[in-house]
Amino acid sequence: MKTLSLISLIDDDDIYRFMMKKTIENTGLVDSIIQFKNGLEAIEYFSANENQTNELPDCIFLDLEMPFMDGWQFLNKYTQLKFPKQITLFVISSSNSLDDMDKARTFDQVKGYLIKPVNRDEIRSIIKSLLV
């Protein structure tokens, strides 16, 4: 069975990250998951591994509201990086604000906007779409 090598979760909520990790693992479609508590941790990792294909995720699930560096600040820094592989990014937020959804669409790197809580079927569907 084909799988994604690595998915990244960027969210400050420990419980949500734990639940998402279990949900992703239960799909059986992902080899590894790397987690970050805020955008700053994540951007430091991505900057340090910008040219290391095997250290970069195939997909990022990004929360918007986080301390230190929120999702918007992360996206502004992230768009300046150049990666040697395609990384698909989804915003997963509790915000159902049309302004946030519209703002997310202004970033070419953002392929979708999902509202928490995201269920197993939605996650499975996203991952399967990336395996094509």
Sine and cosine of phi, psi and omega as CSV:
sin_phi,cos_phi,sin_psi,cos_psi,sin_omega,cos_omega
0.00,0.00,0.73,-0.69,0.03,-1.00
-0.96,0.28,0.64,-0.77,0.01,-1.00
-0.70,-0.72,0.32,-0.95,0.18,-0.98
-0.99,0.14,0.61,-0.79,-0.01,-1.00
-0.95,0.32,-0.72,0.69,-0.14,-0.99
-0.48,-0.87,0.71,-0.71,0.13,-0.99
-0.85,-0.52,0.57,-0.82,0.03,-1.00
-0.91,-0.42,0.72,-0.69,0.11,-0.99
-0.94,-0.34,0.80,-0.60,0.06,-1.00
-0.84,-0.54,0.97,-0.24,-0.08,-1.00
-0.32,-0.95,0.67,-0.74,-0.03,-1.00
-0.99,0.13,-0.19,0.98,-0.04,-1.00
-1.00,0.05,0.95,-0.33,-0.04,-1.00
-0.85,0.53,-0.67,0.74,-0.04,-1.00
-0.93,0.37,-0.68,0.73,0.01,-1.00
-0.90,0.44,-0.68,0.73,0.03,-1.00
-0.87,0.49,-0.66,0.75,0.02,-1.00
-0.88,0.48,-0.73,0.68,-0.01,-1.00
-0.90,0.44,-0.68,0.74,0.03,-1.00
-0.90,0.43,-0.65,0.76,0.01,-1.00
-0.87,0.50,-0.74,0.67,0.02,-1.00
-0.89,0.46,-0.66,0.75,0.02,-1.00
-0.88,0.48,-0.71,0.70,0.01,-1.00
-0.91,0.41,-0.71,0.70,0.01,-1.00
-0.86,0.51,-0.64,0.77,-0.04,-1.00
-0.93,0.37,-0.26,0.97,0.07,-1.00
-0.96,0.30,-0.43,0.90,-0.06,-1.00
0.94,0.34,0.26,0.97,-0.09,-1.00
-0.94,-0.34,0.08,1.00,-0.06,-1.00
-0.73,-0.69,0.73,-0.68,0.00,-1.00
-0.98,0.22,-0.70,0.71,-0.07,-1.00
-0.61,-0.80,0.41,-0.91,0.03,-1.00
-0.75,-0.67,0.77,-0.64,0.08,-1.00
-0.92,-0.40,0.70,-0.71,-0.11,-0.99
-0.86,-0.50,0.55,-0.83,0.06,-1.00
-0.72,-0.70,0.59,-0.80,-0.04,-1.00
-1.00,0.07,-0.24,0.97,0.02,-1.00
-0.32,-0.95,0.17,-0.99,-0.04,-1.00
-0.91,0.42,-0.52,0.85,-0.01,-1.00
-0.90,0.43,-0.74,0.67,0.06,-1.00
-0.83,0.55,-0.71,0.71,-0.06,-1.00
-0.92,0.40,-0.72,0.69,-0.06,-1.00
-0.92,0.39,-0.57,0.82,0.07,-1.00
-0.90,0.45,-0.67,0.74,0.04,-1.00
-0.90,0.44,-0.76,0.65,-0.03,-1.00
-0.90,0.43,-0.61,0.79,0.04,-1.00
-0.90,0.43,-0.68,0.73,-0.01,-1.00
-0.93,0.37,-0.45,0.89,-0.06,-1.00
-0.92,-0.40,0.37,0.93,-0.10,-0.99
-0.79,0.61,-0.55,0.83,-0.05,-1.00
-0.95,-0.32,0.20,0.98,-0.03,-1.00
-0.97,-0.24,1.00,0.06,-0.10,-0.99
-0.78,0.63,-0.68,0.74,-0.05,-1.00
-0.95,0.31,-0.22,0.97,0.02,-1.00
-0.99,-0.13,-0.09,1.00,-0.04,-1.00
-0.99,-0.14,0.61,-0.79,-0.01,-1.00
-0.97,0.25,0.33,-0.94,0.13,-0.99
-0.99,0.12,-0.43,0.90,-0.08,-1.00
-0.52,-0.86,0.59,-0.81,0.07,-1.00
-0.85,-0.53,0.73,-0.68,0.17,-0.98
-0.95,-0.32,0.90,-0.44,-0.16,-0.99
-0.90,-0.45,0.82,-0.58,0.15,-0.99
-0.99,0.14,0.37,-0.93,0.01,-1.00
-0.99,-0.12,-0.68,0.74,-0.09,-1.00
-1.00,-0.08,0.97,-0.24,0.00,-1.00
-0.57,-0.82,0.40,-0.92,0.07,-1.00
-0.98,0.22,0.22,-0.98,0.07,-1.00
0.94,0.33,-0.83,0.55,0.09,-1.00
-0.50,-0.87,0.92,-0.40,-0.04,-1.00
-0.98,0.20,0.00,-1.00,-0.04,-1.00
-0.88,0.47,-0.60,0.80,0.01,-1.00
-0.92,0.40,-0.71,0.71,0.03,-1.00
-0.89,0.45,-0.65,0.76,0.05,-1.00
-0.86,0.52,-0.75,0.66,-0.02,-1.00
-0.86,0.51,-0.64,0.77,0.02,-1.00
-0.88,0.47,-0.65,0.76,0.04,-1.00
-0.96,0.26,-0.67,0.74,-0.06,-1.00
-0.86,0.51,-0.64,0.77,-0.04,-1.00
-0.92,0.40,-0.28,0.96,0.02,-1.00
-1.00,0.10,-0.24,0.97,-0.02,-1.00
-1.00,0.08,0.48,-0.87,0.04,-1.00
-0.87,-0.49,0.89,-0.47,-0.06,-1.00
-0.97,-0.26,0.52,-0.85,0.01,-1.00
-0.99,0.16,0.07,1.00,0.02,-1.00
-0.59,-0.81,0.31,-0.95,0.05,-1.00
-0.97,0.26,0.80,-0.60,0.09,-1.00
-0.86,-0.51,0.83,-0.56,0.00,-1.00
-1.00,-0.05,0.75,-0.67,-0.07,-1.00
-0.86,-0.52,0.74,-0.67,0.08,-1.00
-0.84,-0.54,0.72,-0.69,0.16,-0.99
-0.99,0.11,0.76,-0.65,0.11,-0.99
-0.82,-0.58,0.94,-0.33,-0.14,-0.99
-0.69,-0.72,0.39,-0.92,0.11,-0.99
-0.99,0.13,-0.14,0.99,0.00,-1.00
-0.98,0.19,0.82,-0.58,0.10,-0.99
-0.96,-0.28,0.39,0.92,0.01,-1.00
-0.93,0.37,0.79,-0.62,0.06,-1.00
-0.88,0.47,-0.53,0.85,0.04,-1.00
-0.89,0.46,-0.69,0.73,0.03,-1.00
-0.91,0.42,-0.67,0.74,0.02,-1.00
-0.89,0.46,-0.70,0.72,0.02,-1.00
-0.90,0.43,-0.67,0.75,0.01,-1.00
-0.89,0.45,-0.65,0.76,0.01,-1.00
-0.88,0.48,-0.60,0.80,-0.01,-1.00
-0.92,0.40,-0.31,0.95,0.01,-1.00
-0.96,0.27,-0.23,0.97,0.04,-1.00
-0.99,-0.10,0.90,-0.44,0.01,-1.00
-0.84,0.54,-0.49,0.87,-0.06,-1.00
-0.95,0.32,-0.37,0.93,-0.03,-1.00
-0.99,0.11,0.89,-0.46,-0.04,-1.00
-0.99,-0.12,-0.19,0.98,0.03,-1.00
-0.15,-0.99,0.32,-0.95,0.00,-1.00
-0.76,-0.65,0.89,-0.46,-0.01,-1.00
-0.89,-0.45,0.57,-0.82,0.00,-1.00
-0.98,-0.20,0.76,-0.65,0.02,-1.00
-0.92,0.39,0.53,-0.85,-0.07,1.00
-0.99,0.15,0.59,-0.81,0.03,-1.00
-0.99,-0.12,0.72,-0.70,-0.06,-1.00
-1.00,-0.06,0.17,-0.99,-0.07,-1.00
-0.86,0.52,-0.64,0.77,-0.02,-1.00
-0.91,0.42,-0.63,0.77,0.05,-1.00
-0.90,0.44,-0.70,0.71,0.01,-1.00
-0.90,0.44,-0.73,0.69,0.01,-1.00
-0.86,0.52,-0.68,0.73,0.00,-1.00
-0.89,0.46,-0.69,0.72,0.02,-1.00
-0.88,0.47,-0.75,0.66,-0.05,-1.00
-0.90,0.45,-0.70,0.72,0.02,-1.00
-0.87,0.49,-0.61,0.79,0.02,-1.00
-0.90,0.44,-0.47,0.88,0.00,-1.00
-0.99,0.14,-0.26,0.97,-0.02,-1.00
-1.00,0.07,-0.11,0.99,-0.05,-1.00
-0.96,0.28,0.00,0.00,0.00,0.00
